[in-house]
Amino acid sequence: MGNQQETVKQISEGMLDKTFGILYSETKSSASRYSDLLNKHKELFGERKVSLFSAPGRTEIGGNHTDHQRGRVLAASVNLDVIAVASKNDDNIVRIKSAGYDMDEIDLNQLIPLDREKEHSASLIRGVCAKIKDLGFEIGGFDAYTTSNVLKGSGLSSSAAFEVLTGTIVSHLFNDGKISPVAVAQIGQYAENVFFGKPSGLMDQMASSVGGFVFIDFKDTGKPVIEKVDFDFAGANHSLCITDTGGNHADLTSEYAAITYEMRSVAEQLDGTVLRDIEDVDLISKVAGLRESCTDRAIIRAFHSLEDSKRVLHQVKALRDNDFEQFKRLIIESGHSSFEYLQNIYSSANVNDQCVSLALAVSQSVLNGRGAWRVHGGGFGGTIQAFVPNDLLDTYKTTMENALGEGCCHILNIRPVGGTKVF
């Protein structure tokens, strides 16, 4: 641990190049980004002994809309992240200044949810610190400056990355890094649910905190099964592309709520609460009876959720077997299931706006037989995901941006490391 000026010098001398290579697959722009951050921290807080931290965004890869049915998901961290320079203080106050936003100041003597902070970043900081203290770990005051390149509105979950970043800072500054990545994720979810006021699941935080490919089974939501899936994505000679389709982001709450309601309506008719409760039921044999009380759409959405949850197991096996071709075939299957059965590709209230459908069609025209493509995240608008062979990257990006707008296609990689102390 050194002061800002010493750390900038060490970066310029290449001491962090190996770390930057692991996190970002490059060194030059990362060195400049961290050096700028260190200088901003010094301008704001003065000369301090500092540490560097990072928490990545995440991408959902398998299990589309299965988590709220206690199903299985496959997610991964990406090489876009929230980074921070942090230093301890003696004030028992946490101050975090994020680039482009006002500074948040949290008095650690008051660790209860505050109505005025609901849906603001201050609530996440307060919630993370409160839960860490409740778990018997140490907390303390610190001053941090952060910046993020996690794409807003991309489904890469910048909020979960911020929660994981905060937990990682407290873990290393006050607990010698002894708070496990799984615990950091659960702490972040608690802060988002209880202090921020958003009833989110655990997938986003877990992928950001654990890093790499992460399999999660939500059968027991209190103790989800979490396994890191070792796979050398860089060795597969593919890149991950996230394309913002430019869709209408009008209120889609009713569309998302309908998915949950309809899936549960099927489960309840078969004496379950969520679809995981009826995973072993022969659903096909029950269709005639279900149609008396459930809509047809509800039944086919249930087919999607049950099959996509099982499909995750096959995706994990393909990665562990180093069978990337089979993995891509399963990605395409998942995408078709979302389109045909889950029906979350466009809003039923606005059938003329089908930018996601269009993006998928264009992707298929370029990647058919070579890559894979699917909706990314909640659906109805927003983004798609594609696994693109590196020799097709330029063609794919150019084609997508010609169709959907300059700058819409973002070339990413799967990052093997989750929330971490960089230096």
C-alpha positions as CSV (number, residue, x, y, z in Angstrom):
1,M,0.0,0.0,0.0
2,G,1.4,3.4,-1.0
3,N,0.2,6.9,-1.5
4,Q,-1.4,8.0,-4.8
5,Q,1.8,9.4,-6.4
6,E,3.8,6.3,-5.5
7,T,1.1,4.0,-6.9
8,V,0.9,6.1,-10.2
9,K,4.6,5.6,-10.6
10,Q,4.4,1.9,-10.0
11,I,1.7,1.7,-12.6
12,S,3.8,3.6,-15.1
13,E,6.7,1.2,-14.5
14,G,4.4,-1.7,-15.4
15,M,4.1,-3.3,-12.0
16,L,0.4,-3.9,-12.5
17,D,0.6,-5.0,-16.2
18,K,0.1,-8.7,-15.3
19,T,-3.0,-7.9,-13.2
20,F,-4.4,-5.6,-15.9
21,G,-3.9,-8.4,-18.5
22,I,-5.9,-10.8,-16.4
23,L,-8.7,-8.4,-15.7
24,Y,-9.0,-6.6,-19.0
25,S,-6.9,-8.5,-21.6
26,E,-4.9,-5.3,-22.2
27,T,-2.7,-2.9,-20.2
28,K,-2.3,0.6,-21.7
29,S,-5.8,2.0,-21.3
30,S,-6.2,0.3,-17.9
31,A,-3.0,1.9,-16.7
32,S,-4.3,5.3,-17.8
33,R,-7.7,4.7,-16.2
34,Y,-6.3,3.8,-12.8
35,S,-3.7,6.6,-12.8
36,D,-6.5,9.1,-13.5
37,L,-8.5,7.7,-10.7
38,L,-5.6,8.0,-8.3
39,N,-5.1,11.6,-9.2
40,K,-8.8,12.4,-8.7
41,H,-8.7,10.8,-5.2
42,K,-5.7,12.9,-4.3
43,E,-7.4,16.1,-5.5
44,L,-10.5,15.2,-3.4
45,F,-9.1,13.8,-0.2
46,G,-5.4,14.8,-0.1
47,E,-2.4,12.6,0.0
48,R,-3.2,9.2,1.6
49,K,-2.1,5.6,1.8
50,V,-4.5,4.0,-0.7
51,S,-5.6,0.6,-2.2
52,L,-7.2,-0.1,-5.6
53,F,-10.3,-2.3,-6.0
54,S,-12.5,-3.6,-8.9
55,A,-15.9,-5.3,-9.2
56,P,-17.1,-6.4,-12.7
57,G,-20.4,-6.3,-14.4
58,R,-22.1,-9.6,-15.3
59,T,-23.9,-11.3,-18.1
60,E,-26.6,-13.9,-17.9
61,I,-25.7,-16.9,-20.1
62,G,-28.3,-19.6,-19.3
63,G,-31.6,-19.8,-17.4
64,N,-33.6,-17.0,-18.8
65,H,-36.3,-16.0,-16.2
66,T,-35.6,-19.2,-14.2
67,D,-34.2,-17.7,-11.0
68,H,-37.6,-16.4,-9.7
69,Q,-38.9,-20.0,-10.1
70,R,-36.0,-21.3,-7.9
71,G,-34.4,-22.7,-11.0
72,R,-30.8,-22.8,-12.3
73,V,-28.8,-20.1,-14.0
74,L,-25.4,-19.8,-15.6
75,A,-23.8,-16.3,-15.4
76,A,-20.4,-14.8,-15.9
77,S,-18.4,-11.7,-15.0
78,V,-17.2,-9.4,-17.9
79,N,-14.2,-7.1,-18.5
80,L,-16.2,-4.0,-17.7
81,D,-16.2,-2.9,-14.1
82,V,-16.5,-0.4,-11.3
83,I,-13.1,0.6,-9.9
84,A,-12.2,2.5,-6.8
85,V,-9.3,4.1,-4.9
86,A,-9.9,3.8,-1.2
87,S,-8.2,4.9,2.0
88,K,-9.1,4.6,5.7
89,N,-10.2,7.6,7.8
90,D,-10.7,8.1,11.5
91,D,-14.1,9.7,11.2
92,N,-16.3,6.5,11.3
93,I,-17.8,7.9,8.1
94,V,-17.8,6.3,4.6
95,R,-17.4,8.9,1.8
96,I,-17.8,7.6,-1.7
97,K,-17.5,10.0,-4.7
98,S,-18.5,8.4,-8.0
99,A,-17.5,10.2,-11.1
100,G,-20.4,12.2,-12.4
101,Y,-22.4,12.0,-9.1
102,D,-22.6,13.8,-5.8
103,M,-20.6,12.4,-2.9
104,D,-22.4,9.9,-0.6
105,E,-21.6,10.2,3.1
106,I,-22.6,7.5,5.5
107,D,-22.4,7.8,9.3
108,L,-21.6,4.3,10.5
109,N,-23.3,5.1,13.8
110,Q,-26.6,4.9,12.0
111,L,-27.0,1.6,10.2
112,I,-30.8,1.4,9.6
113,P,-32.7,1.8,6.3
114,L,-33.6,5.5,5.7
115,D,-36.6,6.4,3.6
116,R,-34.8,9.4,2.1
117,E,-32.1,7.1,0.7
118,K,-34.4,4.5,-1.0
119,E,-33.3,3.8,-4.5
120,H,-30.1,5.9,-4.1
121,S,-26.6,4.6,-3.9
122,A,-26.2,5.8,-0.3
123,S,-28.7,3.1,0.8
124,L,-26.5,0.4,-0.8
125,I,-23.4,1.6,1.0
126,R,-25.3,1.8,4.3
127,G,-26.9,-1.6,3.8
128,V,-23.6,-3.3,2.9
129,C,-21.9,-1.9,6.1
130,A,-24.9,-2.8,8.3
131,K,-24.9,-6.4,7.1
132,I,-21.2,-6.8,7.4
133,K,-21.4,-5.6,11.0
134,D,-24.4,-7.9,11.7
135,L,-22.3,-10.8,10.5
136,G,-19.6,-10.1,13.1
137,F,-17.0,-8.5,10.8
138,E,-15.3,-5.2,11.4
139,I,-16.3,-2.0,9.6
140,G,-14.8,1.5,9.6
141,G,-14.7,4.8,7.9
142,F,-13.0,5.2,4.5
143,D,-12.9,7.7,1.6
144,A,-13.2,6.4,-1.9
145,Y,-13.3,7.7,-5.5
146,T,-14.9,5.4,-8.1
147,T,-15.6,5.3,-11.8
148,S,-17.5,2.8,-13.9
149,N,-17.5,1.7,-17.5
150,V,-20.3,-0.9,-17.0
151,L,-22.8,0.0,-19.7
152,K,-26.0,1.5,-18.4
153,G,-29.2,-0.2,-19.4
154,S,-27.2,-3.1,-20.8
155,G,-28.3,-5.8,-18.4
156,L,-24.7,-6.0,-17.1
157,S,-25.9,-4.9,-13.7
158,S,-23.8,-1.9,-12.6
159,S,-25.7,-1.7,-9.3
160,A,-24.6,-5.2,-8.3
161,A,-21.0,-4.3,-9.2
162,F,-21.2,-1.3,-7.0
163,E,-22.5,-3.4,-4.1
164,V,-19.8,-6.0,-4.6
165,L,-17.2,-3.2,-4.8
166,T,-18.3,-1.7,-1.5
167,G,-18.2,-5.1,0.2
168,T,-14.8,-5.9,-1.2
169,I,-13.4,-2.6,0.0
170,V,-14.6,-3.2,3.6
171,S,-13.4,-6.8,3.5
172,H,-9.9,-5.8,2.6
173,L,-9.5,-2.5,4.5
174,F,-10.9,-3.9,7.8
175,N,-11.0,-7.7,7.6
176,D,-7.8,-8.8,5.8
177,G,-10.0,-9.9,2.8
178,K,-11.6,-12.7,5.0
179,I,-15.2,-12.1,3.8
180,S,-15.8,-14.7,1.2
181,P,-17.0,-13.8,-2.4
182,V,-20.2,-15.7,-1.7
183,A,-20.8,-13.7,1.5
184,V,-20.0,-10.4,-0.3
185,A,-22.7,-11.3,-2.9
186,Q,-25.3,-12.1,-0.2
187,I,-24.4,-8.9,1.6
188,G,-25.0,-6.9,-1.6
189,Q,-28.3,-8.6,-2.2
190,Y,-29.4,-7.8,1.4
191,A,-28.5,-4.1,0.9
192,E,-30.4,-4.0,-2.4
193,N,-33.5,-5.7,-0.9
194,V,-33.7,-4.1,2.5
195,F,-32.1,-0.7,2.2
196,F,-32.4,0.2,-1.5
197,G,-35.9,-1.3,-1.7
198,K,-35.6,-3.5,-4.8
199,P,-36.6,-7.2,-4.5
200,S,-33.7,-8.6,-6.6
201,G,-32.4,-12.1,-6.8
202,L,-28.8,-13.2,-6.1
203,M,-27.5,-13.9,-9.6
204,D,-26.2,-10.5,-10.4
205,Q,-24.2,-10.1,-7.2
206,M,-22.9,-13.7,-7.3
207,A,-21.5,-13.4,-10.8
208,S,-19.8,-10.1,-10.0
209,S,-18.3,-11.3,-6.7
210,V,-17.2,-14.8,-7.7
211,G,-16.1,-14.1,-11.2
212,G,-15.7,-16.2,-14.3
213,F,-18.5,-18.6,-15.3
214,V,-20.7,-19.2,-12.3
215,F,-23.4,-21.9,-11.9
216,I,-26.2,-21.2,-9.3
217,D,-29.0,-23.5,-8.3
218,F,-31.7,-21.6,-6.4
219,K,-33.7,-24.7,-5.2
220,D,-33.0,-23.6,-1.6
221,T,-33.0,-19.8,-1.8
222,G,-31.5,-19.5,1.7
223,K,-28.6,-21.7,0.7
224,P,-28.2,-21.6,-3.1
225,V,-25.7,-24.0,-4.6
226,I,-22.9,-21.9,-6.2
227,E,-20.1,-23.4,-8.3
228,K,-17.4,-21.7,-10.3
229,V,-17.1,-23.3,-13.7
230,D,-13.5,-23.4,-14.9
231,F,-13.2,-22.7,-18.6
232,D,-10.6,-20.9,-20.6
233,F,-12.8,-18.5,-22.6
234,A,-9.8,-16.7,-24.1
235,G,-8.7,-20.1,-25.5
236,A,-12.0,-20.6,-27.3
237,N,-11.1,-17.8,-29.8
238,H,-14.5,-16.1,-29.4
239,S,-15.6,-12.8,-27.9
240,L,-18.8,-11.9,-26.1
241,C,-20.8,-9.2,-27.9
242,I,-23.6,-7.2,-26.2
243,T,-25.7,-5.2,-28.6
244,D,-28.0,-2.4,-27.4
245,T,-31.0,-2.7,-29.8
246,G,-32.3,0.8,-29.0
247,G,-35.7,-0.4,-28.0
248,N,-38.3,1.5,-26.2
249,H,-37.6,1.3,-22.4
250,A,-41.1,2.4,-21.4
251,D,-42.5,0.8,-18.2
252,L,-42.4,-2.9,-18.7
253,T,-43.2,-3.8,-15.1
254,S,-46.5,-5.4,-16.1
255,E,-44.7,-7.6,-18.8
256,Y,-42.2,-8.9,-16.3
257,A,-44.9,-9.4,-13.6
258,A,-47.0,-11.4,-16.0
259,I,-44.1,-13.9,-16.5
260,T,-43.8,-14.5,-12.8
261,Y,-47.6,-14.6,-12.3
262,E,-48.3,-17.0,-15.2
263,M,-45.5,-19.4,-14.3
264,R,-46.7,-19.6,-10.7
265,S,-50.3,-20.1,-11.8
266,V,-49.2,-23.4,-13.5
267,A,-47.1,-24.4,-10.5
268,E,-50.1,-23.8,-8.1
269,Q,-52.4,-26.0,-10.2
270,L,-50.0,-28.8,-9.8
271,D,-49.7,-28.3,-6.0
272,G,-46.5,-26.3,-6.1
273,T,-45.6,-22.7,-5.3
274,V,-43.0,-22.1,-8.0
275,L,-42.1,-24.3,-11.0
276,R,-39.1,-25.9,-9.3
277,D,-41.6,-27.6,-7.1
278,I,-43.1,-29.5,-10.1
279,E,-39.8,-30.1,-12.0
280,D,-40.4,-33.9,-11.9
281,V,-44.0,-33.7,-13.0
282,D,-44.8,-34.9,-16.6
283,L,-46.1,-31.5,-17.7
284,I,-47.2,-32.7,-21.2
285,S,-49.6,-35.1,-19.6
286,K,-51.2,-32.3,-17.6
287,V,-51.8,-29.8,-20.4
288,A,-55.5,-30.6,-21.0
289,G,-56.3,-30.1,-17.3
290,L,-54.2,-27.0,-17.0
291,R,-56.0,-25.3,-19.9
292,E,-59.1,-25.3,-17.8
293,S,-57.6,-22.8,-15.3
294,C,-54.4,-21.5,-16.9
295,T,-53.8,-19.6,-20.1
296,D,-52.0,-21.3,-23.0
297,R,-49.2,-18.7,-22.7
298,A,-48.8,-19.5,-19.1
299,I,-48.4,-23.2,-19.9
300,I,-45.8,-22.7,-22.7
301,R,-43.9,-20.2,-20.4
302,A,-43.8,-23.0,-17.8
303,F,-42.3,-25.3,-20.5
304,H,-39.6,-22.8,-21.2
305,S,-38.6,-22.2,-17.5
306,L,-38.5,-25.9,-16.7
307,E,-36.5,-26.8,-19.8
308,D,-34.1,-23.8,-19.7
309,S,-33.3,-24.6,-16.0
310,K,-32.3,-28.1,-17.0
311,R,-30.5,-26.8,-20.1
312,V,-28.1,-24.9,-17.7
313,L,-26.8,-28.3,-16.5
314,H,-25.9,-29.3,-20.1
315,Q,-24.2,-25.9,-20.6
316,V,-22.1,-26.4,-17.5
317,K,-21.2,-29.9,-18.6
318,A,-20.2,-28.6,-22.1
319,L,-17.9,-26.0,-20.6
320,R,-16.3,-28.5,-18.2
321,D,-15.8,-30.9,-21.1
322,N,-14.2,-28.1,-23.1
323,D,-16.9,-28.6,-25.8
324,F,-17.5,-25.1,-26.9
325,E,-19.4,-26.1,-30.0
326,Q,-22.0,-27.9,-27.9
327,F,-22.1,-24.9,-25.6
328,K,-23.0,-22.6,-28.5
329,R,-25.7,-25.0,-29.7
330,L,-27.2,-24.9,-26.2
331,I,-27.1,-21.0,-26.2
332,I,-29.0,-21.0,-29.5
333,E,-31.6,-23.5,-28.1
334,S,-32.0,-21.2,-25.0
335,G,-32.5,-18.2,-27.3
336,H,-35.2,-20.0,-29.4
337,S,-36.9,-21.1,-26.3
338,S,-37.1,-17.5,-25.0
339,F,-38.4,-16.3,-28.4
340,E,-41.0,-19.1,-29.0
341,Y,-42.1,-20.1,-25.5
342,L,-41.2,-17.5,-22.9
343,Q,-42.1,-14.8,-25.5
344,N,-40.1,-12.0,-23.9
345,I,-38.6,-10.7,-27.2
346,Y,-41.0,-7.9,-27.7
347,S,-43.9,-6.4,-25.8
348,S,-47.4,-7.6,-26.6
349,A,-48.5,-4.0,-26.1
350,N,-46.3,-2.8,-29.0
351,V,-45.9,-5.5,-31.6
352,N,-44.6,-3.0,-34.2
353,D,-41.4,-2.4,-32.1
354,Q,-39.4,-5.5,-32.6
355,C,-35.8,-4.3,-32.4
356,V,-34.7,-7.4,-30.4
357,S,-36.2,-9.7,-32.9
358,L,-34.5,-7.7,-35.7
359,A,-31.1,-7.9,-33.9
360,L,-31.5,-11.6,-33.5
361,A,-32.3,-12.1,-37.1
362,V,-29.3,-10.0,-38.2
363,S,-27.1,-11.9,-35.8
364,Q,-28.2,-15.2,-37.2
365,S,-27.5,-14.1,-40.7
366,V,-23.9,-13.4,-39.8
367,L,-23.2,-16.2,-37.3
368,N,-25.3,-19.1,-38.5
369,G,-23.1,-22.2,-38.3
370,R,-20.3,-20.3,-36.5
371,G,-21.5,-18.5,-33.4
372,A,-24.4,-18.2,-31.0
373,W,-27.0,-15.6,-30.2
374,R,-29.9,-15.0,-27.7
375,V,-31.8,-12.4,-25.9
376,H,-29.9,-10.9,-22.9
377,G,-31.5,-10.4,-19.6
378,G,-35.2,-9.7,-18.9
379,G,-36.1,-9.1,-22.5
380,F,-39.0,-7.1,-24.2
381,G,-36.4,-4.5,-25.4
382,G,-32.8,-3.7,-24.5
383,T,-29.9,-6.0,-25.4
384,I,-29.0,-9.3,-27.1
385,Q,-25.9,-11.4,-26.5
386,A,-23.7,-13.2,-29.0
387,F,-20.7,-15.4,-28.9
388,V,-18.7,-14.4,-32.0
389,P,-15.6,-16.1,-33.5
390,N,-12.8,-13.6,-33.4
391,D,-12.2,-13.8,-37.1
392,L,-15.9,-12.6,-37.6
393,L,-15.8,-9.8,-35.0
394,D,-15.3,-6.9,-37.4
395,T,-17.9,-8.2,-39.8
396,Y,-20.4,-8.8,-37.0
397,K,-19.9,-5.4,-35.3
398,T,-20.1,-3.6,-38.6
399,T,-23.2,-5.4,-39.7
400,M,-25.0,-4.9,-36.3
401,E,-24.1,-1.2,-36.2
402,N,-25.2,-0.6,-39.8
403,A,-28.6,-2.1,-38.9
404,L,-29.1,-0.8,-35.4
405,G,-26.9,2.3,-35.0
406,E,-23.3,3.3,-34.6
407,G,-21.8,2.3,-31.2
408,C,-24.5,-0.2,-30.3
409,C,-22.3,-3.3,-30.4
410,H,-19.9,-3.8,-27.6
411,I,-17.1,-6.4,-27.7
412,L,-16.4,-7.9,-24.3
413,N,-14.7,-10.9,-22.8
414,I,-15.4,-13.2,-19.8
415,R,-13.3,-12.0,-16.9
416,P,-11.9,-14.8,-14.8
417,V,-11.8,-12.7,-11.6
418,G,-14.7,-11.3,-9.6
419,G,-14.6,-8.5,-6.9
420,T,-11.0,-8.0,-6.0
421,K,-8.3,-5.9,-4.5
422,V,-6.2,-4.9,-7.5
423,F,-3.2,-3.4,-5.5
